[in-house]
């Protein structure tokens, strides 16, 4: 009997070895095949526990829709942000504008680096005559809300000592906070995330498998479930009972950001970007002759009214970009990614922002 035990263990060891070897060959072969197919560049972003997900620095990436359709390309600077590198020290006569926000500030869509509204605003400021030289800095990141932007300001933008802070707000900023992919800043998952297998999983399967959703506390999970079920009402009717908690939380985060900027001696300008559905409503109403553009805007400007009231309460400058987008019409939005502006839309926004800052005397630099 005792002589049979070594043989059984030997057979078991051989079986385990063959299984492990086969798994290694299978995984290694899949990795090589996926790399040959173009995967394996590694992740574009990582998790910063103080802010949320951030883009890795010094890289060039292509934006794309969820189905893989390519959009524009992005060059990230040494801070993992879109745009040029900014000097730590100011030049004589230089003033600085920090642009905070989500994908509308970042410039997601069918646009290149020089076609975002912060970049186009910089061009207008460069042509402006006067003793003050303004520098715009784009701190926008797709998917951010005011919680992320407040911490982006405190940890990344603040050392540049901006004189003006332009906060780009889009209605989905009221969504429950989502810091992004967890546990990717170090350790085994950091290296595993740089495999072609991980990239293929993220691009092809991640959104189809709910088991891999980011873990959150029960309250956040419930809030996210409510948001998904009532998103249309929440985004368009801030006064609705189901929408109120989302808007109140977001406005509280806006107040927190304003307090931080004021403590540093800066001024806040709140920018309201319209939804495509709002512009479509105005265009349809005017085309049918049912009412004027102003009347049609008043029918769907609930989010803008809520933001204007909050800006007044906080004592910050408010700029509604609804009219600027309506002046362009639906061509202000992209063809491939209709939820985000096209270059003409970002240009309209930059022109309106520049004109508003000039009209209010905020570009005098005093």
Residue frames relative to the residue before (quaternion, step in Angstrom):
aa qw qx qy qz dx dy dz
X 1.0000 0.0000 0.0000 0.0000 0.00 0.00 0.00
X 0.6825 0.4981 -0.3017 0.4416 3.59 0.86 -0.94
X 0.6276 0.5478 -0.3536 0.4254 3.59 1.07 -0.61
X 0.6402 0.5487 -0.3391 0.4172 3.58 1.13 -0.49
X 0.5664 0.6341 -0.3818 0.3623 3.58 1.16 -0.55
X 0.6630 0.4885 -0.3380 0.4556 3.64 0.82 -0.81
X 0.6538 0.5123 -0.3357 0.4443 3.56 0.97 -0.78
X 0.6436 0.5127 -0.3340 0.4598 3.60 1.00 -0.78
X 0.6606 0.4956 -0.3061 0.4735 3.59 0.96 -0.85
X 0.6312 0.5316 -0.3351 0.4546 3.54 1.09 -0.71
X 0.6520 0.4966 -0.3115 0.4809 3.57 0.99 -0.84
X 0.6428 0.5199 -0.3220 0.4614 3.59 1.01 -0.82
X 0.6517 0.5137 -0.3136 0.4616 3.58 0.97 -0.86
X 0.6418 0.5127 -0.3222 0.4706 3.55 1.00 -0.83
X 0.6546 0.5206 -0.3143 0.4491 3.57 0.96 -0.87
X 0.6576 0.4972 -0.3066 0.4758 3.56 0.96 -0.89
X 0.6500 0.5273 -0.3132 0.4488 3.57 0.98 -0.87
X 0.6602 0.4985 -0.3094 0.4690 3.57 0.95 -0.89
X 0.6474 0.5192 -0.3216 0.4560 3.60 1.00 -0.85
X 0.6703 0.4865 -0.3018 0.4722 3.58 0.92 -0.90
X 0.6512 0.5181 -0.3160 0.4558 3.55 0.97 -0.84
X 0.6482 0.5107 -0.3156 0.4684 3.56 0.99 -0.83
X 0.6449 0.5218 -0.3225 0.4559 3.56 1.01 -0.84
X 0.6500 0.5145 -0.3145 0.4624 3.56 0.99 -0.87
X 0.6519 0.5010 -0.3141 0.4747 3.57 0.96 -0.86
X 0.6584 0.5144 -0.3132 0.4515 3.58 0.94 -0.89
X 0.6903 0.4648 -0.2850 0.4756 3.58 0.85 -0.97
X 0.6558 0.5121 -0.3126 0.4583 3.57 0.98 -0.86
X 0.6569 0.5060 -0.3120 0.4637 3.56 0.99 -0.80
X 0.6420 0.5124 -0.3209 0.4715 3.57 1.01 -0.80
X 0.6287 0.5347 -0.3305 0.4579 3.58 1.02 -0.79
X 0.6766 0.4888 -0.2954 0.4647 3.58 0.89 -0.90
X 0.6574 0.5064 -0.3163 0.4596 3.58 0.95 -0.85
X 0.6694 0.4922 -0.3044 0.4658 3.59 0.95 -0.83
X 0.6228 0.5222 -0.3429 0.4710 3.59 1.06 -0.67
X 0.6382 0.5136 -0.3230 0.4739 3.56 1.05 -0.76
X 0.6801 0.4817 -0.2793 0.4768 3.58 1.17 -0.59
X 0.6689 -0.5390 0.2896 0.4221 3.58 1.27 0.09
X 0.5516 0.5830 -0.4121 0.4313 3.58 1.25 0.06
X 0.6360 0.5935 -0.3675 0.3288 3.55 -1.31 0.08
X 0.4108 0.6956 -0.4962 0.3180 3.60 1.14 0.32
X 0.5054 -0.6157 0.4433 0.4110 3.54 1.20 -0.43
X 0.6424 -0.5512 0.3617 0.3908 3.58 -1.21 0.38
X 0.4647 -0.6657 0.5079 0.2881 3.54 -1.18 0.56
X 0.8066 0.2164 -0.0881 0.5430 3.57 1.14 -0.51
X 0.1965 -0.7558 0.6140 0.1146 3.52 -1.33 0.24
X 0.5189 -0.6462 0.4705 0.3030 3.56 -1.31 0.22
X 0.1223 -0.7489 0.6497 0.0458 3.53 -0.82 1.10
X 0.3594 -0.7794 0.4589 0.2296 3.63 -0.33 1.14
X 0.6459 0.5273 -0.3245 0.4466 3.61 1.20 -0.36
X 0.7933 0.2886 -0.1215 0.5222 3.58 1.13 -0.62
X 0.5346 -0.5286 0.4709 0.4616 3.54 0.89 -1.00
X 0.7405 -0.3769 0.2476 0.4983 3.59 -1.16 -0.22
X 0.0736 -0.7749 0.6276 0.0188 3.53 -1.19 0.74
X 0.4999 -0.6407 0.4874 0.3194 3.56 -1.21 0.44
X 0.5138 -0.6297 0.4902 0.3151 3.52 -1.11 0.73
X 0.5045 -0.6912 0.4259 0.2940 3.61 -0.96 0.78
X 0.8526 0.2355 -0.1365 0.4460 3.50 -1.45 0.21
X 0.5458 0.5686 -0.4350 0.4355 3.57 0.65 1.10
X 0.2505 -0.7230 0.6175 0.1821 3.53 -1.31 0.36
X 0.0175 -0.8127 0.5805 -0.0469 3.56 -0.77 1.07
X 0.3597 -0.6941 0.5747 0.2417 3.52 -1.31 0.35
X 0.3629 -0.6972 0.5718 0.2352 3.55 -1.00 0.85
X 0.0216 0.8092 -0.5865 0.0259 3.55 -1.13 0.58
X 0.5346 -0.5920 0.4876 0.3550 3.53 -1.24 0.44
X 0.6912 -0.4765 0.3398 0.4240 3.54 -1.29 0.20
X 0.6829 0.4650 -0.2960 0.4793 3.59 1.13 -0.55
X 0.6277 -0.5782 0.3207 0.4110 3.58 1.29 0.16
X 0.4469 0.6864 -0.4670 0.3332 3.60 1.22 -0.09
X 0.3792 -0.7548 0.4816 0.2336 3.62 -0.61 1.06
X 0.2043 -0.7443 0.6242 0.1212 3.52 -1.18 0.71
X 0.7906 -0.2464 0.1901 0.5273 3.60 -0.73 -0.96
X 0.4426 -0.6586 0.5298 0.2994 3.56 -1.34 -0.03
X 0.2131 -0.7814 0.5810 0.0806 3.54 -1.21 0.62
X 0.1603 -0.7439 0.6405 0.1033 3.56 -1.03 0.86
X 0.1974 -0.7941 0.5684 0.0856 3.57 -0.64 1.15
X 0.3960 -0.7275 0.5141 0.2226 3.55 -0.98 0.88
X 0.7688 -0.3908 0.2487 0.4408 3.57 -1.29 -0.13
X 0.6631 0.4603 -0.3098 0.5025 3.59 1.26 -0.17
X 0.5040 -0.6476 0.4260 0.3810 3.58 1.27 -0.03
X 0.5593 0.5771 -0.3882 0.4510 3.56 1.20 0.60
X 0.5416 -0.6350 0.4475 0.3212 3.55 -1.21 0.47
X 0.6843 0.4630 -0.3489 0.4423 3.55 -0.86 0.94
X 0.7029 -0.4615 0.3260 0.4321 3.59 -1.28 -0.01
X 0.5561 -0.5635 0.4851 0.3713 3.52 -1.35 0.20
X 0.2646 -0.7793 0.5520 0.1340 3.57 -0.91 0.90
X 0.4942 -0.6566 0.4848 0.2994 3.55 -1.02 0.80
X 0.5204 -0.6433 0.4584 0.3243 3.57 -1.03 0.76
X 0.7517 0.3350 -0.1847 0.5373 3.58 1.00 -0.83
X 0.4805 -0.6720 0.4869 0.2836 3.56 -1.05 0.77
X 0.4175 -0.6377 0.5779 0.2914 3.51 -1.25 0.54
X 0.6456 -0.5098 0.3741 0.4282 3.63 -1.17 0.39
X 0.8325 0.1778 -0.1578 0.5005 3.57 -0.87 0.99
X 0.5106 0.6616 -0.4176 0.3565 3.59 1.23 0.13
X 0.0753 -0.7413 0.6649 0.0522 3.53 -1.18 0.77
X 0.2597 -0.8060 0.5232 0.0956 3.55 -1.10 0.69
X 0.1727 -0.7601 0.6221 0.0742 3.51 -1.17 0.81
X 0.1775 -0.7679 0.6091 0.0888 3.58 -0.76 1.07
X 0.1727 -0.7859 0.5898 0.0688 3.57 -0.78 1.08
X 0.0713 -0.8121 0.5791 -0.0126 3.57 -0.48 1.23
X 0.4065 0.7207 -0.5098 0.2354 3.55 -1.16 0.48
X 0.6291 -0.5430 0.4185 0.3665 3.50 -1.35 -0.30
X 0.8385 -0.1677 0.1208 0.5042 3.59 -1.05 -0.74
X 0.6079 0.5531 -0.3633 0.4388 3.61 1.13 -0.52
X 0.6726 0.4410 -0.2922 0.5174 3.59 1.13 -0.56
X 0.6149 0.5483 -0.3275 0.4626 3.55 1.03 -0.81
X 0.3826 -0.7281 0.4786 0.3073 3.55 0.98 -0.90
X 0.1732 0.8022 -0.5488 0.1589 3.56 0.90 0.93
X 0.6108 0.5652 -0.4166 0.3660 3.55 -1.09 0.69
X 0.7502 -0.3870 0.3008 0.4438 3.51 -1.27 -0.48
X 0.4794 0.6573 -0.4259 0.3960 3.56 0.83 1.03
X 0.3651 -0.6991 0.5718 0.2258 3.51 -1.28 0.53
X 0.7591 -0.4206 0.2421 0.4338 3.54 -1.29 0.24
X 0.7266 0.4422 -0.2524 0.4613 3.59 0.98 -0.74
X 0.6551 0.5328 -0.2992 0.4444 3.59 1.30 0.01
X 0.4582 0.6480 -0.4757 0.3792 3.60 1.21 0.24
X 0.6057 -0.5772 0.3737 0.4003 3.60 -1.10 0.44
X 0.6197 0.5084 -0.3909 0.4523 3.69 0.95 -0.49
X 0.6542 0.5028 -0.3189 0.4664 3.61 1.02 -0.75
X 0.6740 0.4797 -0.2958 0.4777 3.59 0.98 -0.82
X 0.6001 0.5325 -0.3539 0.4806 3.59 1.11 -0.60
X 0.6241 0.5409 -0.3343 0.4540 3.57 1.03 -0.77
X 0.6378 0.5256 -0.3315 0.4550 3.59 0.99 -0.77
X 0.6618 0.4927 -0.3072 0.4741 3.58 0.96 -0.80
X 0.6524 0.5050 -0.3118 0.4712 3.57 1.01 -0.76
X 0.6300 0.5421 -0.3346 0.4441 3.58 1.06 -0.71
X 0.6953 0.4580 -0.2714 0.4828 3.58 1.07 -0.71
X 0.5412 0.6379 -0.3955 0.3790 3.57 1.24 -0.29
X 0.3562 -0.7349 0.5387 0.2070 3.56 -0.91 0.92
X 0.4759 0.6564 -0.4976 0.3083 3.56 -1.16 0.61
X 0.6399 -0.5715 0.3659 0.3606 3.56 -1.25 0.33
X 0.6724 0.4928 -0.2970 0.4656 3.58 1.21 -0.42
X 0.1630 -0.7651 0.6165 0.0893 3.57 -0.97 0.90
X 0.1931 -0.8090 0.5507 0.0702 3.55 -0.64 1.18
X 0.1361 -0.7652 0.6260 0.0638 3.56 -1.13 0.78
X 0.2059 -0.7702 0.5911 0.1228 3.58 -0.79 0.99
X 0.1302 -0.7787 0.6125 0.0384 3.54 -1.11 0.80
X 0.2574 -0.7985 0.5327 0.1116 3.57 -0.63 1.16
X 0.0276 -0.8063 0.5899 -0.0352 3.56 -0.43 1.28
X 0.3938 0.7368 -0.4688 0.2868 3.60 1.21 0.34
X 0.0496 -0.7764 0.6283 0.0024 3.56 -1.12 0.78
X 0.4934 -0.6662 0.4590 0.3194 3.63 -0.77 0.93
X 0.7909 0.3092 -0.2354 0.4728 3.55 -0.96 0.87
X 0.5297 0.6340 -0.4180 0.3778 3.58 1.22 -0.16
X 0.1296 -0.7248 0.6609 0.1453 3.50 -1.34 0.41
X 0.7693 -0.3815 0.2260 0.4600 3.60 -1.23 -0.11
X 0.5615 0.5786 -0.3893 0.4453 3.60 1.16 -0.49
X 0.6831 0.4668 -0.2811 0.4862 3.58 0.87 -0.95
X 0.6812 0.5137 -0.3024 0.4249 3.56 0.84 -0.98
X 0.6082 0.5482 -0.3563 0.4501 3.59 1.04 -0.70
X 0.7112 0.4379 -0.2565 0.4865 3.57 0.92 -0.87
X 0.5715 0.5494 -0.3769 0.4790 3.57 1.16 -0.48
X 0.6397 0.5157 -0.3291 0.4654 3.57 0.97 -0.81
X 0.7085 0.4902 -0.2796 0.4238 3.57 0.73 -1.06
X 0.7880 0.3661 -0.1802 0.4609 3.58 0.84 -0.93
X 0.7962 0.3002 -0.1442 0.5050 3.61 1.03 -0.68
X 0.7466 0.4096 -0.2356 0.4684 3.60 0.80 -0.96
X 0.5955 0.6322 -0.3620 0.3386 3.59 0.95 -0.84
X 0.6511 0.5272 -0.3516 0.4178 3.68 0.83 -0.77
X 0.6479 0.5119 -0.3236 0.4621 3.62 1.17 -0.41
X 0.3173 -0.8042 0.4563 0.2107 3.56 1.37 -0.02
X 0.0409 0.8312 -0.5526 0.0447 3.62 0.61 1.05
X 0.4238 -0.6906 0.5313 0.2474 3.54 -1.13 0.76
X 0.7714 0.1488 -0.0738 0.6143 3.55 1.12 -0.79
X 0.1246 -0.7604 0.6324 0.0796 3.56 -1.10 0.73
X 0.1438 -0.7869 0.5985 0.0447 3.56 -0.54 1.22
X 0.1400 -0.8060 0.5741 0.0344 3.56 -0.59 1.19
X 0.1976 -0.7888 0.5745 0.0933 3.57 -0.43 1.21
X 0.0744 -0.8135 0.5768 -0.0020 3.58 -0.60 1.16
X 0.0344 -0.7516 0.6587 0.0102 3.53 -1.02 0.95
X 0.6762 -0.5622 0.2855 0.3810 3.57 -1.02 0.82
X 0.6835 0.4952 -0.3192 0.4309 3.61 0.94 -0.73
X 0.4264 0.6744 -0.4798 0.3650 3.59 1.25 0.24
X 0.6121 0.5450 -0.3585 0.4471 3.60 1.21 -0.22
X 0.4366 0.6962 -0.4626 0.3327 3.61 1.25 -0.03
X 0.6249 -0.5273 0.3960 0.4179 3.61 -1.15 0.47
X 0.5679 -0.6248 0.4141 0.3400 3.55 -0.98 0.83
X 0.0207 -0.7659 0.6425 -0.0101 3.53 -1.13 0.75
X 0.2998 -0.7946 0.5023 0.1628 3.56 -0.34 1.23
X 0.5630 -0.6135 0.3961 0.3870 3.58 1.19 -0.31
X 0.7819 -0.3371 0.2210 0.4756 3.60 -1.24 -0.22
X 0.3361 -0.7751 0.5081 0.1673 3.55 -0.74 1.07
X 0.8670 0.2352 -0.1097 0.4253 3.51 -1.44 0.20
X 0.4922 0.6656 -0.4330 0.3566 3.60 0.99 0.74
X 0.5289 0.6672 -0.4024 0.3363 3.59 1.24 0.07
X 0.7998 -0.0207 0.0354 0.5989 3.62 1.18 -0.42
X 0.6985 0.5009 -0.3318 0.3888 3.53 -1.34 0.03
X 0.7905 -0.3388 0.2186 0.4610 3.59 -1.30 -0.09
X 0.6604 0.5139 -0.3248 0.4407 3.58 0.96 -0.80
X 0.5604 0.5913 -0.3868 0.4321 3.57 1.18 -0.53
X 0.7263 0.4119 -0.2410 0.4946 3.58 0.89 -0.94
X 0.6166 0.5381 -0.3547 0.4520 3.59 1.03 -0.70
X 0.6403 0.5546 -0.3192 0.4250 3.55 1.07 -0.72
X 0.6668 0.4999 -0.2974 0.4658 3.57 1.23 -0.30
X 0.5029 0.6374 -0.4290 0.3960 3.57 1.26 0.23
X 0.5979 -0.5546 0.4371 0.3794 3.54 -1.26 0.41
X 0.5974 0.5704 -0.3587 0.4348 3.59 1.09 -0.67
X 0.6707 0.4908 -0.3037 0.4658 3.58 0.91 -0.89
X 0.6582 0.5087 -0.3178 0.4550 3.58 0.96 -0.83
X 0.6553 0.5037 -0.3140 0.4672 3.58 0.96 -0.85
X 0.6284 0.5272 -0.3359 0.4629 3.58 0.99 -0.79
X 0.6812 0.5000 -0.2950 0.4460 3.57 0.86 -0.96
X 0.7285 0.4497 -0.2490 0.4529 3.55 0.89 -0.92
X 0.7919 0.3610 -0.1636 0.4646 3.59 0.99 -0.82
X 0.8275 0.2672 -0.0948 0.4847 3.57 0.97 -0.82
X 0.5010 0.7169 -0.4118 0.2559 3.57 1.09 -0.70
X 0.7501 0.4106 -0.2331 0.4630 3.60 0.73 -1.01
X 0.6466 0.5204 -0.3293 0.4502 3.60 1.23 -0.18
X 0.7184 0.3909 -0.2307 0.5272 3.60 1.25 -0.26
X 0.2593 -0.8199 0.4897 0.1438 3.58 -0.07 1.28
X 0.5207 0.6555 -0.4147 0.3566 3.61 1.18 -0.44
X 0.7171 0.4521 -0.2440 0.4710 3.57 1.09 -0.67
X 0.3178 0.7439 -0.5271 0.2603 3.61 1.16 0.35
X 0.5899 -0.5886 0.4162 0.3637 3.54 -1.13 0.67
X 0.4503 -0.6969 0.4792 0.2862 3.61 -0.86 0.89
X 0.0176 0.7843 -0.6188 0.0412 3.56 -1.05 0.79
X 0.6098 -0.5175 0.4298 0.4190 3.53 -1.31 0.18
X 0.6963 -0.5074 0.3158 0.3974 3.55 -1.26 0.47
X 0.6443 0.5351 -0.3344 0.4321 3.60 0.95 -0.83
X 0.6688 0.4865 -0.3020 0.4741 3.58 0.98 -0.83
X 0.6184 0.5341 -0.3401 0.4655 3.57 1.03 -0.76
X 0.6676 0.4922 -0.3010 0.4706 3.60 0.92 -0.88
X 0.6488 0.5145 -0.3187 0.4613 3.58 0.99 -0.85
X 0.6539 0.5074 -0.3179 0.4624 3.57 0.97 -0.79
X 0.6303 0.5247 -0.3285 0.4685 3.57 1.05 -0.73
X 0.6529 0.5013 -0.3074 0.4774 3.59 0.98 -0.85
X 0.6436 0.5315 -0.3232 0.4459 3.56 0.96 -0.86
X 0.6611 0.5024 -0.3140 0.4603 3.59 0.91 -0.86
X 0.6910 0.4958 -0.2821 0.4440 3.58 0.95 -0.84
X 0.8090 0.2254 -0.0901 0.5354 3.59 1.06 -0.71
X 0.1925 0.8437 -0.4888 0.1105 3.56 1.19 0.48
X 0.6535 0.5324 -0.3337 0.4220 3.61 0.84 -0.91
X 0.6783 0.4736 -0.2903 0.4810 3.59 0.92 -0.85
X 0.6533 0.5332 -0.3165 0.4344 3.58 0.91 -0.91
X 0.7142 0.4660 -0.2607 0.4525 3.58 0.92 -0.89
X 0.7815 0.3668 -0.1799 0.4715 3.59 1.06 -0.65
X 0.7920 0.2328 -0.1124 0.5530 3.60 1.14 -0.50
X 0.1837 -0.8332 0.5126 0.0965 3.61 0.25 1.24
X 0.6599 0.5338 -0.3112 0.4275 3.60 1.13 -0.54
X 0.4991 0.6589 -0.4334 0.3589 3.60 1.22 -0.21
X 0.6183 -0.5839 0.3745 0.3697 3.57 -1.06 0.73
X 0.6910 0.4755 -0.2889 0.4614 3.59 0.92 -0.87
X 0.6778 0.5067 -0.2897 0.4471 3.59 1.15 -0.57
X 0.5544 0.6801 -0.3808 0.2917 3.57 1.05 -0.78
X 0.6788 0.4889 -0.3354 0.4332 3.68 0.75 -0.83
X 0.6455 0.5245 -0.3252 0.4500 3.58 1.03 -0.73
X 0.6874 0.4688 -0.2795 0.4792 3.57 0.92 -0.88
X 0.6369 0.5277 -0.3360 0.4505 3.59 0.98 -0.76
X 0.6450 0.5027 -0.3289 0.4724 3.58 0.97 -0.79
X 0.6668 0.5037 -0.3080 0.4547 3.59 0.89 -0.92
X 0.6683 0.4895 -0.3119 0.4653 3.60 0.93 -0.80
X 0.5972 0.5451 -0.3548 0.4693 3.57 1.14 -0.56
X 0.6556 0.4946 -0.3034 0.4833 3.57 1.04 -0.79
X 0.6020 0.5393 -0.3542 0.4705 3.58 1.09 -0.65
X 0.6509 0.5146 -0.3152 0.4606 3.58 0.94 -0.83
X 0.6242 0.5358 -0.3288 0.4639 3.56 1.06 -0.73
X 0.6550 0.5031 -0.3058 0.4736 3.58 1.00 -0.82
X 0.6445 0.5211 -0.3218 0.4578 3.58 0.93 -0.89
X 0.6392 0.5298 -0.3244 0.4534 3.59 0.95 -0.83
X 0.6620 0.5093 -0.3080 0.4556 3.59 0.96 -0.84
X 0.6688 0.4959 -0.3048 0.4624 3.58 0.92 -0.90
X 0.6627 0.5079 -0.3114 0.4538 3.59 0.90 -0.87
X 0.6231 0.5470 -0.3415 0.4426 3.57 1.02 -0.74
X 0.6982 0.4392 -0.2536 0.5052 3.57 1.20 -0.54
X 0.5730 -0.6260 0.3671 0.3807 3.59 1.26 0.08
X 0.5456 0.6226 -0.3989 0.3944 3.60 1.23 0.26
X 0.3621 -0.7003 0.5699 0.2319 3.55 -1.37 0.15
X 0.3077 -0.7600 0.5546 0.1421 3.54 -1.09 0.83
X 0.0749 -0.7404 0.6660 0.0510 3.53 -1.14 0.81
X 0.2179 -0.7850 0.5712 0.0998 3.57 -0.69 1.12
X 0.1375 -0.7977 0.5862 0.0328 3.56 -0.72 1.15
X 0.1725 -0.7986 0.5703 0.0849 3.58 -0.85 0.97
X 0.1741 -0.7885 0.5846 0.0783 3.58 -0.55 1.19
X 0.3920 -0.7367 0.4963 0.2393 3.62 -0.82 0.91
X 0.4839 -0.6122 0.5326 0.3276 3.52 -1.33 0.30
X 0.6169 -0.5571 0.4025 0.3835 3.54 -1.15 0.60
X 0.6296 0.5512 -0.3380 0.4308 3.59 1.00 -0.80
X 0.6216 0.5333 -0.3474 0.4568 3.60 1.08 -0.63
X 0.6693 0.4816 -0.2976 0.4812 3.58 0.91 -0.91
X 0.6294 0.5330 -0.3325 0.4574 3.61 1.03 -0.77
X 0.6273 0.5391 -0.3334 0.4525 3.59 1.01 -0.78
X 0.6657 0.4940 -0.3014 0.4712 3.57 0.92 -0.89
X 0.6683 0.5086 -0.3094 0.4461 3.58 0.88 -0.93
X 0.6593 0.4977 -0.3126 0.4690 3.61 0.96 -0.83
X 0.6617 0.5278 -0.3089 0.4338 3.57 0.93 -0.92
X 0.6768 0.4769 -0.2909 0.4795 3.57 0.95 -0.88
X 0.6595 0.5239 -0.3151 0.4373 3.60 0.93 -0.89
X 0.6999 0.4549 -0.2711 0.4793 3.60 1.06 -0.71
X 0.4494 -0.7039 0.4398 0.3304 3.56 1.27 -0.27
X 0.3814 0.7609 -0.4590 0.2546 3.56 1.26 0.18
X 0.7845 -0.1259 0.1182 0.5956 3.58 1.02 -0.82
X 0.6193 -0.5362 0.4143 0.3966 3.55 -1.30 0.07
X 0.6762 -0.4822 0.3601 0.4250 3.54 -1.29 0.25
X 0.6560 0.5208 -0.3150 0.4464 3.57 0.94 -0.85
X 0.6550 0.5020 -0.3078 0.4735 3.57 0.99 -0.82
X 0.6581 0.5035 -0.3119 0.4649 3.58 0.98 -0.83
X 0.6289 0.5285 -0.3334 0.4627 3.59 1.02 -0.75
X 0.6533 0.5306 -0.3127 0.4404 3.57 0.98 -0.85
X 0.6235 0.5651 -0.3390 0.4208 3.59 1.15 -0.56
X 0.8090 0.2572 -0.1064 0.5178 3.60 1.09 -0.63
X 0.5351 0.6716 -0.3884 0.3344 3.60 1.19 0.23
X 0.1609 0.8221 -0.5244 0.1522 3.58 1.09 0.70
X 0.6737 0.4797 -0.3179 0.4636 3.64 0.82 -0.86
X 0.6499 0.5156 -0.3229 0.4555 3.60 0.97 -0.80
X 0.6417 0.5187 -0.3273 0.4605 3.59 0.97 -0.78
X 0.6409 0.5213 -0.3230 0.4617 3.58 1.01 -0.81
X 0.6743 0.4884 -0.2921 0.4705 3.58 0.95 -0.86
X 0.6349 0.5323 -0.3324 0.4507 3.58 0.98 -0.81
X 0.6535 0.5090 -0.3114 0.4657 3.56 0.97 -0.85
X 0.6648 0.4948 -0.3072 0.4678 3.58 0.96 -0.80
X 0.6248 0.5293 -0.3369 0.4647 3.58 1.02 -0.76
X 0.6470 0.5084 -0.3168 0.4718 3.57 0.99 -0.82
X 0.6531 0.5185 -0.3181 0.4511 3.59 0.93 -0.85
X 0.7234 0.4278 -0.2346 0.4884 3.56 1.00 -0.85
X 0.4068 -0.7336 0.4576 0.2950 3.57 1.25 -0.31
X 0.4964 0.6288 -0.4496 0.3951 3.57 1.03 0.80
X 0.5959 -0.5690 0.4332 0.3654 3.55 -1.25 0.44
X 0.1511 -0.7901 0.5919 0.0497 3.59 -0.95 0.93
X 0.0002 0.7798 -0.6259 0.0133 3.56 -0.95 0.92
X 0.2018 -0.7733 0.5958 0.0795 3.54 -0.62 1.21
X 0.2225 -0.8074 0.5387 0.0920 3.58 -0.59 1.18
X 0.3399 0.7591 -0.4861 0.2685 3.58 1.29 0.15
X 0.6903 0.4877 -0.2870 0.4508 3.58 0.81 -1.00
X 0.6330 0.5365 -0.3322 0.4485 3.61 1.00 -0.80
X 0.6786 0.4703 -0.2931 0.4821 3.59 0.98 -0.80
X 0.6397 0.5237 -0.3325 0.4538 3.59 1.02 -0.74
X 0.6108 0.5579 -0.3545 0.4359 3.58 1.10 -0.61
X 0.6839 0.4319 -0.2667 0.5240 3.57 1.23 -0.45
X 0.3579 -0.7368 0.4954 0.2892 3.58 1.08 -0.72
X 0.7811 -0.3521 0.2349 0.4591 3.56 -1.26 -0.26
X 0.5289 0.6046 -0.4270 0.4152 3.60 1.21 -0.19
X 0.5096 0.6369 -0.4217 0.3960 3.59 1.27 -0.14
X 0.7168 0.3967 -0.2349 0.5231 3.57 1.24 -0.40
X 0.6153 -0.6118 0.3710 0.3310 3.53 -1.18 0.68
X 0.5238 -0.6166 0.4902 0.3244 3.53 -1.32 0.30
X 0.7357 0.4012 -0.2261 0.4966 3.57 0.88 -0.95
X 0.7700 0.1420 -0.0776 0.6171 3.56 1.11 -0.69
X 0.1482 -0.8680 0.4689 0.0688 3.53 0.33 1.28
X 0.5965 0.5897 -0.3678 0.4015 3.59 1.20 -0.25
X 0.7342 0.3495 -0.2057 0.5445 3.58 1.24 -0.38
X 0.6165 -0.5836 0.3767 0.3708 3.58 -1.14 0.56
X 0.4049 -0.6261 0.6056 0.2780 3.50 -1.37 0.43
X 0.7263 -0.4102 0.2868 0.4712 3.63 -1.19 0.11
X 0.6514 0.5135 -0.3333 0.4483 3.61 0.97 -0.77
X 0.6306 0.5302 -0.3291 0.4615 3.58 1.11 -0.62
X 0.6561 0.4870 -0.3034 0.4902 3.56 0.97 -0.86
X 0.6260 0.5336 -0.3358 0.4589 3.60 1.06 -0.71
X 0.6388 0.5154 -0.3235 0.4707 3.58 1.00 -0.82
X 0.6428 0.5172 -0.3208 0.4653 3.57 0.99 -0.81
X 0.6657 0.5066 -0.3079 0.4532 3.60 0.87 -0.93
X 0.6511 0.5170 -0.3166 0.4566 3.58 0.96 -0.82
X 0.6686 0.4920 -0.3015 0.4691 3.58 0.95 -0.88
X 0.6480 0.5159 -0.3216 0.4589 3.58 0.97 -0.81
X 0.6559 0.5091 -0.3124 0.4615 3.56 0.89 -0.92
X 0.6739 0.5014 -0.3017 0.4510 3.58 0.86 -0.94
X 0.6606 0.5095 -0.3087 0.4569 3.57 0.98 -0.83
X 0.6585 0.4992 -0.3127 0.4684 3.59 0.91 -0.85
X 0.6493 0.5097 -0.3100 0.4717 3.57 1.02 -0.82
X 0.6664 0.5195 -0.3067 0.4382 3.57 0.89 -0.94
X 0.7182 0.4403 -0.2447 0.4801 3.58 1.02 -0.80
X 0.4927 -0.6859 0.4171 0.3358 3.57 1.26 -0.05
X 0.4170 0.7368 -0.4514 0.2818 3.59 1.21 0.30
X 0.6580 0.5080 -0.3152 0.4578 3.60 1.24 -0.22
X 0.4618 0.6858 -0.4553 0.3304 3.59 1.19 0.18
X 0.3962 -0.7725 0.4303 0.2473 3.54 1.26 -0.34
X 0.4846 0.6701 -0.4475 0.3405 3.58 1.17 0.19
